[in-house]
Amino acid sequence: MPTTPHPRPPARRTRRPRRTVRLLLGLLLAGGAALATAPAATAGSQDAGRAAATIVTSTGRVGNSVAFTFDDGPGQNTGQMLDVLRRHNVKAVFCLWGDHVRQNPDMVRRIVADGHVLCNHSMTHADMGGWPADRIRSDLQATNDAIRSAAPGATVTYFRAPYGNWGQAADVAAQMGMVPLGWRADIGDWQPPGADALTQRLRERITQGAVILMHDGGGDRSQTVTAVDRVIPEFRNRGWSFDLPAR
């Protein structure tokens, strides 16, 4: 007599053990907590593969505050500009062109001695907008070396890209410990229109918190010297303060 087969028990749904689920959830939560609490990589830190660099264009102060910055020096009128700033007790940022630093090391030392702040403005004032990071870093380092050769121990706080064409330069500068420095207003003194015109441009373009771009080098900047000498007392009498760009 044939044997009657036993009926197969119904297939059971396979369940993931609760312990495994709890373990996976724990790992996910722990990972999320680590990401939330880990300090963000800051500009200039070795862990920042690409610094989140911010280009500064203001003093960061509320109210009637302005910062004066001077590019392309040291030049033939830098000494006169320093005399004006000293007379009015104003501190400014000088963005130094490396080749000019080598030609005028005494003037770099005077800028530092007068208490002004230094800015790297590249070695040859070349457009860095399309340069790779390594080439930018080499140029910025050569400029800093030239500045510190002229003024040993000097601090280079800012970097400003020639022509304002940044490319990767803002990130590289931040990784090297310098603040990328832009501007909010440019008075166009690189092609001098006359001291009266520059004075009027300053009056019109100074706004609350603005970083102002001017020049003390790269040509005859005597008109800029005159305009700055006129405007400082005017604005100070109206309650303005002359500060440095945010850092």
C-alpha positions as CSV (number, residue, x, y, z in Angstrom):
1,M,0.0,0.0,0.0
2,P,1.5,3.3,-1.0
3,T,2.6,5.6,1.8
4,T,0.7,8.8,2.1
5,P,3.1,11.7,2.2
6,H,3.0,14.1,5.1
7,P,1.7,17.6,4.2
8,R,4.5,20.2,4.0
9,P,4.3,22.9,6.6
10,P,3.5,26.3,5.2
11,A,6.5,28.4,4.4
12,R,7.3,30.9,7.0
13,R,8.2,34.6,6.2
14,T,11.9,35.1,6.9
15,R,12.3,37.9,9.5
16,R,15.4,39.9,10.1
17,P,16.2,39.3,13.8
18,R,15.2,42.3,15.9
19,R,18.7,42.5,17.4
20,T,20.2,43.0,13.9
21,V,17.7,45.8,13.1
22,R,18.5,47.5,16.4
23,L,22.2,47.2,15.7
24,L,21.8,48.8,12.2
25,L,19.7,51.6,13.6
26,G,22.3,52.3,16.3
27,L,25.1,52.5,13.8
28,L,23.1,54.9,11.6
29,L,22.2,57.1,14.5
30,A,25.8,57.1,15.8
31,G,27.1,58.1,12.3
32,G,24.6,60.9,12.1
33,A,25.5,62.2,15.5
34,A,29.2,62.2,14.5
35,L,28.5,64.2,11.4
36,A,26.4,66.7,13.3
37,T,28.9,67.2,16.1
38,A,32.2,67.1,14.1
39,P,33.8,70.6,13.7
40,A,33.6,71.9,10.2
41,A,36.9,72.2,8.3
42,T,37.9,75.9,8.4
43,A,39.7,77.9,5.8
44,G,43.4,77.4,6.3
45,S,43.2,74.0,8.1
46,Q,45.1,71.1,6.6
47,D,41.9,69.0,6.7
48,A,40.1,71.3,4.3
49,G,40.4,69.8,0.9
50,R,38.8,72.9,-0.6
51,A,38.4,75.9,1.8
52,A,35.0,77.5,1.9
53,A,36.6,80.9,1.3
54,T,34.6,84.1,1.7
55,I,35.8,87.2,-0.1
56,V,35.6,90.1,2.3
57,T,34.1,93.3,1.0
58,S,33.1,95.1,4.2
59,T,34.4,96.1,7.7
60,G,31.7,93.9,9.3
61,R,30.7,96.8,11.4
62,V,27.3,98.4,11.8
63,G,26.9,102.1,11.0
64,N,29.2,104.7,9.5
65,S,32.3,102.6,9.0
66,V,34.7,102.4,6.0
67,A,38.0,100.7,5.2
68,F,40.6,102.2,2.9
69,T,42.8,99.8,0.9
70,F,45.7,100.7,-1.4
71,D,47.0,98.5,-4.2
72,D,50.1,98.0,-6.4
73,G,52.7,99.5,-4.0
74,P,55.1,100.4,-2.8
75,G,55.2,103.1,-5.4
76,Q,56.4,106.7,-5.9
77,N,53.5,108.1,-3.8
78,T,53.4,105.6,-1.0
79,G,55.4,107.8,1.3
80,Q,53.0,110.7,0.7
81,M,50.0,108.5,1.4
82,L,51.6,107.3,4.6
83,D,52.1,111.0,5.7
84,V,48.4,111.7,5.1
85,L,47.2,108.7,7.0
86,R,49.5,109.4,9.9
87,R,48.4,113.0,10.1
88,H,44.7,111.9,10.2
89,N,45.4,108.9,12.5
90,V,43.9,106.4,10.0
91,K,45.1,102.8,9.5
92,A,44.7,101.2,6.1
93,V,45.5,98.0,4.2
94,F,48.4,98.0,1.7
95,C,48.1,95.3,-1.0
96,L,51.8,94.8,-2.0
97,W,53.0,93.8,-5.5
98,G,55.9,91.5,-5.0
99,D,58.2,92.9,-7.6
100,H,57.7,96.4,-6.2
101,V,58.4,95.1,-2.7
102,R,61.8,94.0,-3.9
103,Q,62.4,97.4,-5.4
104,N,61.3,99.4,-2.3
105,P,62.0,97.3,0.8
106,D,62.4,100.4,3.0
107,M,58.9,101.6,2.2
108,V,57.5,98.2,3.2
109,R,59.2,98.6,6.6
110,R,57.7,102.0,7.0
111,I,54.2,100.7,6.2
112,V,54.7,98.2,9.0
113,A,56.2,100.7,11.4
114,D,53.3,103.0,10.9
115,G,50.9,100.2,12.0
116,H,49.2,99.5,8.8
117,V,48.1,96.0,7.7
118,L,49.7,94.1,4.8
119,C,48.0,92.3,1.9
120,N,49.6,90.0,-0.6
121,H,48.7,91.2,-4.2
122,S,50.8,88.6,-6.1
123,M,54.3,88.7,-7.3
124,T,53.9,90.2,-10.8
125,H,50.2,91.3,-10.9
126,A,49.3,88.5,-13.4
127,D,45.7,87.4,-13.9
128,M,45.4,84.2,-11.9
129,G,41.8,83.5,-12.9
130,G,42.7,80.4,-14.9
131,W,45.7,79.2,-12.9
132,P,45.9,75.8,-11.2
133,A,46.1,75.8,-7.4
134,D,49.8,74.8,-7.3
135,R,50.9,77.7,-9.4
136,I,48.8,80.1,-7.4
137,R,50.3,78.8,-4.1
138,S,53.8,79.1,-5.5
139,D,53.2,82.7,-6.5
140,L,51.6,83.7,-3.2
141,Q,54.4,82.1,-1.2
142,A,57.1,83.9,-3.3
143,T,55.2,87.2,-2.6
144,N,55.0,86.5,1.2
145,D,58.7,85.6,1.2
146,A,59.6,88.9,-0.5
147,I,57.5,90.9,2.0
148,R,59.1,89.1,5.0
149,S,62.6,89.6,3.5
150,A,61.9,93.3,3.4
151,A,60.1,93.3,6.9
152,P,61.2,90.3,8.9
153,G,58.4,88.8,11.0
154,A,55.7,90.8,9.2
155,T,52.2,89.4,9.2
156,V,50.4,89.2,5.8
157,T,46.8,89.2,6.8
158,Y,45.0,89.5,3.5
159,F,45.3,88.5,-0.2
160,R,43.7,90.4,-3.1
161,A,43.6,88.8,-6.5
162,P,44.9,91.0,-9.4
163,Y,42.0,92.5,-11.4
164,G,39.6,90.8,-9.0
165,N,39.8,87.6,-11.1
166,W,39.8,84.9,-8.4
167,G,39.6,81.5,-10.0
168,Q,41.0,79.2,-7.3
169,A,43.0,81.9,-5.6
170,A,40.5,82.7,-2.8
171,D,40.6,79.0,-1.6
172,V,44.4,78.8,-1.9
173,A,44.9,82.1,0.0
174,A,42.5,80.9,2.8
175,Q,44.4,77.6,3.0
176,M,47.6,79.6,3.5
177,G,46.1,81.6,6.3
178,M,45.2,84.8,4.5
179,V,41.8,86.4,4.2
180,P,40.6,86.9,0.6
181,L,40.0,90.6,0.2
182,G,37.7,92.1,-2.3
183,W,36.1,95.6,-2.4
184,R,32.7,97.2,-2.6
185,A,33.7,100.4,-4.4
186,D,36.6,101.2,-6.8
187,I,37.2,104.9,-7.4
188,G,39.0,104.2,-10.8
189,D,42.2,106.0,-9.9
190,W,44.3,103.7,-12.0
191,Q,43.6,106.2,-14.8
192,P,43.7,109.5,-12.9
193,P,40.9,111.8,-13.8
194,G,42.0,114.7,-11.6
195,A,42.0,115.2,-7.8
196,D,38.6,116.9,-7.8
197,A,37.0,114.0,-9.7
198,L,38.5,111.4,-7.3
199,T,37.4,113.4,-4.3
200,Q,33.8,113.4,-5.6
201,R,33.9,109.7,-6.4
202,L,35.0,109.0,-2.8
203,R,32.2,111.2,-1.4
204,E,29.7,109.3,-3.6
205,R,31.0,105.8,-3.2
206,I,31.7,105.6,0.5
207,T,28.8,103.6,2.0
208,Q,28.3,102.0,5.4
209,G,30.8,99.2,5.9
210,A,32.4,99.5,2.5
211,V,35.9,98.4,1.6
212,I,37.2,101.0,-0.8
213,L,39.8,100.2,-3.5
214,M,42.5,102.8,-4.3
215,H,46.1,102.8,-5.5
216,D,49.3,104.0,-4.0
217,G,51.5,102.3,-6.7
218,G,51.6,101.4,-10.3
219,G,52.0,105.0,-11.5
220,D,51.5,108.6,-10.4
221,R,49.0,108.4,-7.5
222,S,49.4,112.0,-6.3
223,Q,45.8,112.7,-7.2
224,T,44.7,109.9,-4.9
225,V,46.8,111.2,-2.1
226,T,45.1,114.6,-2.4
227,A,41.6,113.1,-2.5
228,V,42.2,111.0,0.5
229,D,43.6,114.0,2.4
230,R,40.4,115.9,1.7
231,V,37.8,113.2,2.4
232,I,39.1,111.8,5.7
233,P,38.3,115.0,7.7
234,E,35.0,115.5,5.9
235,F,33.7,112.1,6.8
236,R,35.2,112.0,10.3
237,N,33.4,115.3,11.1
238,R,30.2,113.5,10.1
239,G,30.7,110.7,12.6
240,W,32.4,108.1,10.3
241,S,35.1,105.8,11.6
242,F,38.0,104.5,9.5
243,D,38.4,100.8,10.2
244,L,40.0,97.6,8.7
245,P,38.2,95.0,6.6
246,A,36.6,92.1,8.4
247,R,38.9,89.2,9.1
